[in-house]
Amino acid sequence: IIQGKGVLGLAVPGCPETYEEPRSQSRQQQQQRDSHQKIRRFSKGDVIAIPPGIPYWTYNYGDEPLVAISLLDTSNTLNQLDSTPRVFYLGGNLLEAEFPETQEQHPQRHSSPIGRRGGQQQQEEESEEQNEGKSV
C-alpha cells in the first residue's frame, strides 16, 4: 500500500457467511463478533498477499486517496473462470450485456417501434376483418 488506509475483505472458500452470537450478555460489554469473515485493516506500507482465485474487495476509510500496487498473474487459470476477463459489479452483473443468449430464453415485452398508434391501428384492422366476416 503506497498511500492511505482501509479494509480488505476476502471471500475464502469454506468460510461460511454466518455470524457469531454476542459473547457477553452485559449491554456495556456486548459486542457482535464475526469470527467467520476475513476482513482486515491495512495502512501505508503494508504488503497484502491474496491467493489466486480468491475474490476480494477493498474500502478506503481514510481522508486521503488509497493508492496500491497490484500484481496479478493473468496466465494463472485460478485467476479467471474462462479465457475472457469479465467485469464484476458488487451489485451484480448486467446479464443482458454479459450474456445476450439469456434474452432469447426469457423474452421481454417491448413496445412496438410504431408506438401506441400502431397498436390502435392493428386493433382497428382486426375489428374491420371481423365485421367483414359477419356481413358476408
C-alpha positions in Angstrom: 0.0 0.0 0.0 1.6 3.2 -1.2 -0.8 5.7 0.4 -4.0 5.6 2.5 -5.7 3.2 4.8 -8.7 0.9 4.6 -10.2 -2.5 5.0 -9.8 -5.6 2.8 -12.4 -8.4 2.6 -11.7 -11.9 1.3 -14.3 -14.5 0.3 -12.4 -17.6 1.3 -13.9 -21.0 0.2 -15.1 -23.0 3.2 -15.6 -19.9 5.3 -19.4 -19.7 6.0 -21.2 -16.4 5.8 -22.7 -16.7 9.3 -22.4 -14.5 12.3 -21.4 -15.5 15.9 -23.8 -14.6 18.8 -22.6 -11.9 21.2 -20.3 -13.4 23.8 -21.4 -11.2 26.7 -24.9 -10.6 28.0 -24.0 -7.3 29.5 -25.1 -4.3 27.4 -21.8 -2.4 28.1 -19.7 -5.3 27.0 -22.0 -6.6 24.3 -20.1 -6.9 21.1 -21.1 -8.7 18.0 -18.1 -10.5 16.8 -17.8 -12.1 13.4 -15.4 -15.0 13.6 -16.1 -16.2 10.0 -15.5 -13.3 7.7 -12.0 -12.5 6.7 -11.8 -8.7 7.0 -8.5 -7.0 7.8 -7.4 -3.4 8.2 -4.5 -2.1 6.2 -2.4 1.1 6.0 0.5 2.7 4.2 3.5 0.3 3.9 1.5 -2.9 4.3 2.1 -5.8 1.8 -1.0 -7.9 1.2 -0.9 -11.3 -0.4 -4.1 -12.7 -1.8 -4.2 -16.3 -3.0 -5.0 -16.8 -6.7 -8.7 -17.1 -7.5 -9.9 -15.6 -4.2 -12.5 -12.8 -4.7 -11.7 -9.7 -2.6 -12.8 -6.1 -2.1 -11.3 -3.0 -0.5 -12.7 0.0 1.1 -10.9 3.3 1.7 -11.9 4.7 5.1 -9.2 7.4 5.3 -9.1 11.1 4.4 -6.7 10.6 1.5 -6.9 8.6 -1.7 -6.0 5.0 -1.5 -3.0 4.1 -3.7 -2.0 0.4 -4.1 0.2 -1.6 -6.4 -1.4 -4.8 -7.6 0.5 -7.7 -9.2 -1.6 -10.4 -10.9 -0.6 -13.4 -12.9 -3.2 -13.3 -15.7 -1.9 -16.6 -17.1 -2.9 -18.5 -13.9 -6.1 -20.4 -14.6 -7.2 -19.8 -11.0 -7.5 -16.1 -11.7 -10.1 -16.5 -14.4 -13.2 -18.6 -14.8 -12.6 -18.7 -18.5 -10.3 -17.1 -21.1 -12.3 -13.9 -21.4 -11.9 -11.5 -18.4 -15.2 -10.1 -17.3 -16.2 -7.1 -15.3 -17.9 -7.8 -11.9 -20.1 -5.3 -10.2 -20.7 -5.7 -6.5 -24.4 -5.2 -7.1 -24.4 -8.0 -9.7 -23.5 -8.3 -13.4 -25.8 -6.9 -16.1 -27.0 -10.2 -17.6 -28.2 -8.6 -20.8 -24.8 -7.1 -21.6 -22.7 -10.0 -20.4 -24.9 -12.9 -21.6 -27.1 -11.9 -24.6 -28.2 -15.5 -25.0 -30.3 -15.3 -21.8 -32.6 -12.8 -23.6 -33.6 -15.5 -26.0 -34.7 -17.8 -23.2 -36.7 -15.1 -21.3 -38.1 -12.6 -23.9 -39.2 -9.3 -22.6 -42.2 -7.4 -23.8 -41.1 -4.3 -25.7 -43.4 -1.7 -27.1 -43.8 -1.6 -30.8 -41.5 0.8 -32.6 -44.6 2.2 -34.1 -45.9 3.2 -30.7 -49.4 3.3 -29.3 -50.9 4.4 -32.7 -49.6 1.2 -34.2 -51.4 -1.0 -31.7 -54.6 1.0 -32.1 -54.3 0.7 -35.9 -53.9 -3.1 -35.6 -57.0 -3.3 -33.4 -59.0 -1.3 -36.0 -57.8 -3.6 -38.8 -58.8 -6.7 -36.8 -62.2 -5.2 -36.0 -62.8 -4.4 -39.7 -61.9 -8.0 -40.6 -64.4 -9.4 -38.1 -67.1 -7.1 -39.3 -66.5 -8.1 -42.9 -66.8 -11.7 -42.0 -70.2 -11.1 -40.3 -71.7 -9.1 -43.2 -70.9 -11.7 -45.9 
